Amino acid sequence: MFAGIGGFRAGLTRAGGFQCVGHCEIDKYADASYRTMHDIGKEECYYPDARQIDPGGMPDFDLLCGGFPCQSYSMAGHRLGFADPRGALFFEIARLAEAKRPSYLLLENVPGLLSHDQGRTFAAILSTLGDLGYHVEWSVLNSANFDVPQSRRRVFFICYLDPRCAGKILPVFGTDAKTLIQLIGGPQGSRIYDPDGVACTQTSGAGGKGGKTGLYLVGFNRKKGIVDHRDTARTLNASDFRGINRNQTQNAVFVDLCSGYPEQTDAARCLTARYGQTTLSNHQRERSGVLLVKEPTKQGYKEAAPGDSVDLGYPGSKTRGGRVSKLAHDAASVQGIVERGGRIRRLMPRECLRLQGFDEDQIDRLLAITSDAQAYKQAGNSVTVNVIEAIGRRIRAVDDELRKEDAA
């Protein structure tokens, strides 16, 4: 369902053990890309409009996948939810699931779905699936944890009819993170965790040897060096739009990572990237706390290191700078790469498709038939292939286990 260029299909094909029996996609350009990127069998069904699918003519299937349209729930949109015709397309998934009763549903959307309309939309989705007899589990996964250089958070739902699947498919931690592994217990500050596991949740709670923050801010004087050896960490507070409280940053040292080498500076530089703004703020410690990307000037601003990726702002934003990160923020947003000399170029379509985990031969076939504009759009609308592959492997393993139990 809502196949796009086939991110679900590509991931499940890599996972192995899956055979696609049909797809649905209303965008003719995306469907053309889908057909050239994947090996379409003669027996496969195609449906251009989800609202017009007759379940009576569909083949039987075990798994229904769908990244149902997310514009209605995205923080970047108007968030009309089910009032938007695109948001109501979720119920087409429910309609077909009720008629065909597949063993599993694998659904994807933006994390904003969880909070839309104060959680009522999410509750309606859970209620609908529950009324159909499905047990539902969900998890917000980041593509960065699945071997792609992109930070892209999406919520994934796994729905199943057999209660024996409970807790066996989600959560998936990806290839870059394991569960939290505590080696030695005890009070806060004395516990020891396996460095191969995920990090403990860090909050800005009370202090006491770092307290819950995991952050240590020490006093520093350029002539005397470290002058504050207190055991209790001071909480770093970025309340409202004021940045870090000035009382907490006296004699503190920040590290300027915009240059090609770490450089100490008295204060962190920031920028403001808001809709409708055409200029950047050069005030210190204002709003975001992120570093300004700029050519070297008399004021000492540094350019980003060559090869760093730069978020140039939301699509349509007129700001001319952004966050510096080794990870692209999102394949759908405006991204750039810093080249030598401080110049920033936009990511190419091939790079955006690589960020989503597609194979080079698939990318070659897509770029041979479509425009750059369509390639950017299709890459941004796709799911990350590596994430689907990881989930698919878990679904296959659980299904094999259940079949063995039933045959015994």
Protein Blocks (a to p, Z undefined) as FASTA:
>chain_A
ZZlnolmmmmmmmngoiacfbdcdfblklmmmmmmmpccdfkbccdfblklccfklpccd
fbdcddddfklmgmklnonmjmlmklmmmmmmmmmmmmnopabdcddddfklmmggghlm
mmmmmmmmmmnopacddddddfklnopacdcddddddddfblklgoklbccebjmbccdd
dfbgcdehiaccdfkbccddddfbdehehijnopacddddfklopabfcfbdcddddehj
lopafklmgoiacddfkbmbdcddfbdcdddddehiabdcfbehihjlpacdddddfkop
acddehiacdebjehiabfbdcddfbdfbfkbccddddehhiacdddfklmmmmnopafk
lmmmmmmmmcfklmmmmmmmpccfklmmmmmmmmmmmmmmmmmmmmZZ
